[in-house]
């Protein structure tokens, strides 16, 4: 397994295809949630994925401050193999990259409610009431650095 960390313009067309396919497979198909998965935030984000034998096992994007939230954001967090600690490793890597690349005091994300414990385990705390986003219950969470 190896982590890949790239800005949008550094991604190859094959990498971009794999990222989009994996995101659509999880968020649109598996979760039965038709919404515009590909957006302009991809263009300014740092993309992190964990790969094994050419397949994406986990993915997230880091959105610079001032684009989604006032501080840096983590978005599109997914793991194709669950309950193996892969998502935790991905989040730990994301936090490491954020601390290296951004001058910020906190990280914000919007978590699906069922995944709250995953984020709490790496230091995030709930900062909002539950709300629906694309028909799925979410909460906003923040990690203070």
One Martini backbone bead per residue (centre of mass of N, CA, C, O) as a GRO file, in nm:
protein
  145
    1UNK     BB    1   0.099   0.035   0.020
    2UNK     BB    2   0.022   0.376  -0.107
    3UNK     BB    3   0.068   0.710  -0.103
    4UNK     BB    4  -0.101   0.984  -0.270
    5UNK     BB    5   0.011   1.330  -0.338
    6UNK     BB    6  -0.195   1.574  -0.518
    7UNK     BB    7  -0.249   1.801  -0.730
    8UNK     BB    8  -0.452   1.839  -0.985
    9UNK     BB    9  -0.220   1.910  -1.207
   10UNK     BB   10  -0.061   1.626  -1.129
   11UNK     BB   11  -0.262   1.455  -1.244
   12UNK     BB   12  -0.349   1.205  -1.420
   13UNK     BB   13  -0.588   1.082  -1.615
   14UNK     BB   14  -0.599   0.808  -1.470
   15UNK     BB   15  -0.623   0.910  -1.183
   16UNK     BB   16  -0.878   1.078  -1.222
   17UNK     BB   17  -1.056   0.849  -1.311
   18UNK     BB   18  -1.025   0.675  -1.054
   19UNK     BB   19  -1.137   0.881  -0.861
   20UNK     BB   20  -1.416   0.928  -0.991
   21UNK     BB   21  -1.509   0.636  -0.993
   22UNK     BB   22  -1.491   0.586  -0.689
   23UNK     BB   23  -1.679   0.813  -0.597
   24UNK     BB   24  -1.928   0.722  -0.756
   25UNK     BB   25  -1.950   0.434  -0.645
   26UNK     BB   26  -2.000   0.533  -0.351
   27UNK     BB   27  -2.187   0.806  -0.351
   28UNK     BB   28  -2.396   0.726  -0.586
   29UNK     BB   29  -2.439   0.416  -0.596
   30UNK     BB   30  -2.419   0.289  -0.309
   31UNK     BB   31  -2.585   0.549  -0.173
   32UNK     BB   32  -2.806   0.652  -0.359
   33UNK     BB   33  -2.679   0.963  -0.460
   34UNK     BB   34  -2.786   1.202  -0.664
   35UNK     BB   35  -2.509   1.407  -0.752
   36UNK     BB   36  -2.258   1.647  -0.801
   37UNK     BB   37  -1.951   1.512  -0.766
   38UNK     BB   38  -1.828   1.710  -0.961
   39UNK     BB   39  -1.614   1.993  -0.881
   40UNK     BB   40  -1.434   2.293  -0.843
   41UNK     BB   41  -1.269   2.196  -0.586
   42UNK     BB   42  -1.070   2.007  -0.731
   43UNK     BB   43  -0.879   2.232  -0.858
   44UNK     BB   44  -0.767   2.326  -0.544
   45UNK     BB   45  -0.692   2.051  -0.448
   46UNK     BB   46  -0.577   1.798  -0.246
   47UNK     BB   47  -0.492   1.464  -0.331
   48UNK     BB   48  -0.570   1.158  -0.152
   49UNK     BB   49  -0.432   0.822  -0.185
   50UNK     BB   50  -0.478   0.472  -0.145
   51UNK     BB   51  -0.278   0.215  -0.284
   52UNK     BB   52  -0.328  -0.114  -0.454
   53UNK     BB   53  -0.256  -0.247  -0.735
   54UNK     BB   54  -0.407   0.020  -0.877
   55UNK     BB   55  -0.601   0.062  -0.634
   56UNK     BB   56  -0.843   0.229  -0.458
   57UNK     BB   57  -0.896   0.239  -0.100
   58UNK     BB   58  -0.853   0.557  -0.049
   59UNK     BB   59  -1.006   0.896  -0.006
   60UNK     BB   60  -0.919   1.255  -0.037
   61UNK     BB   61  -0.972   1.609   0.015
   62UNK     BB   62  -0.804   1.929   0.019
   63UNK     BB   63  -0.939   2.237   0.116
   64UNK     BB   64  -0.880   2.539   0.107
   65UNK     BB   65  -0.904   2.819   0.245
   66UNK     BB   66  -1.212   2.993   0.154
   67UNK     BB   67  -1.396   2.781  -0.010
   68UNK     BB   68  -1.578   2.618   0.207
   69UNK     BB   69  -1.413   2.734   0.447
   70UNK     BB   70  -1.222   2.920   0.645
   71UNK     BB   71  -1.088   2.661   0.667
   72UNK     BB   72  -0.969   2.379   0.625
   73UNK     BB   73  -1.073   2.090   0.427
   74UNK     BB   74  -1.235   1.776   0.437
   75UNK     BB   75  -1.316   1.558   0.157
   76UNK     BB   76  -1.437   1.273   0.021
   77UNK     BB   77  -1.445   1.038   0.222
   78UNK     BB   78  -1.301   0.708   0.155
   79UNK     BB   79  -1.365   0.343   0.159
   80UNK     BB   80  -1.349   0.018   0.011
   81UNK     BB   81  -1.239  -0.087   0.297
   82UNK     BB   82  -1.385  -0.194   0.582
   83UNK     BB   83  -1.270  -0.237   0.904
   84UNK     BB   84  -0.919  -0.182   0.863
   85UNK     BB   85  -0.805   0.130   0.910
   86UNK     BB   86  -0.781   0.303   0.646
   87UNK     BB   87  -0.926   0.571   0.715
   88UNK     BB   88  -0.740   0.647   0.945
   89UNK     BB   89  -0.481   0.666   0.780
   90UNK     BB   90  -0.585   0.884   0.591
   91UNK     BB   91  -0.641   1.104   0.807
   92UNK     BB   92  -0.353   1.117   0.916
   93UNK     BB   93  -0.233   1.208   0.648
   94UNK     BB   94  -0.402   1.463   0.609
   95UNK     BB   95  -0.304   1.608   0.863
   96UNK     BB   96  -0.008   1.612   0.786
   97UNK     BB   97  -0.042   1.776   0.523
   98UNK     BB   98  -0.177   2.024   0.645
   99UNK     BB   99   0.061   2.102   0.837
  100UNK     BB  100   0.256   2.148   0.589
  101UNK     BB  101   0.064   2.332   0.372
  102UNK     BB  102  -0.087   2.483   0.616
  103UNK     BB  103  -0.194   2.784   0.786
  104UNK     BB  104  -0.352   2.643   1.066
  105UNK     BB  105  -0.588   2.571   1.352
  106UNK     BB  106  -0.803   2.414   1.163
  107UNK     BB  107  -1.049   2.156   1.082
  108UNK     BB  108  -1.305   2.089   0.841
  109UNK     BB  109  -1.613   1.886   0.838
  110UNK     BB  110  -1.855   1.668   0.676
  111UNK     BB  111  -2.032   1.413   0.833
  112UNK     BB  112  -2.148   1.124   0.845
  113UNK     BB  113  -2.303   1.009   1.114
  114UNK     BB  114  -2.200   0.706   1.108
  115UNK     BB  115  -1.878   0.833   1.112
  116UNK     BB  116  -1.806   0.984   1.376
  117UNK     BB  117  -1.597   0.795   1.521
  118UNK     BB  118  -1.369   0.817   1.321
  119UNK     BB  119  -1.318   1.125   1.376
  120UNK     BB  120  -1.284   1.114   1.683
  121UNK     BB  121  -1.024   0.924   1.674
  122UNK     BB  122  -0.866   1.199   1.533
  123UNK     BB  123  -0.999   1.474   1.697
  124UNK     BB  124  -1.288   1.527   1.639
  125UNK     BB  125  -1.563   1.762   1.674
  126UNK     BB  126  -1.873   1.852   1.727
  127UNK     BB  127  -2.040   2.170   1.572
  128UNK     BB  128  -2.333   2.047   1.508
  129UNK     BB  129  -2.613   1.980   1.400
  130UNK     BB  130  -2.811   1.791   1.241
  131UNK     BB  131  -2.809   1.734   0.877
  132UNK     BB  132  -2.907   1.758   0.543
  133UNK     BB  133  -2.725   1.600   0.266
  134UNK     BB  134  -2.852   1.464   0.007
  135UNK     BB  135  -3.037   1.290   0.226
  136UNK     BB  136  -2.798   1.290   0.445
  137UNK     BB  137  -2.680   1.259   0.750
  138UNK     BB  138  -2.509   1.533   0.915
  139UNK     BB  139  -2.198   1.676   1.045
  140UNK     BB  140  -2.007   1.905   1.195
  141UNK     BB  141  -1.643   1.918   1.212
  142UNK     BB  142  -1.352   1.966   1.438
  143UNK     BB  143  -0.997   2.034   1.433
  144UNK     BB  144  -0.751   2.115   1.660
  145UNK     BB  145  -0.399   2.219   1.633
   0.00000   0.00000   0.00000
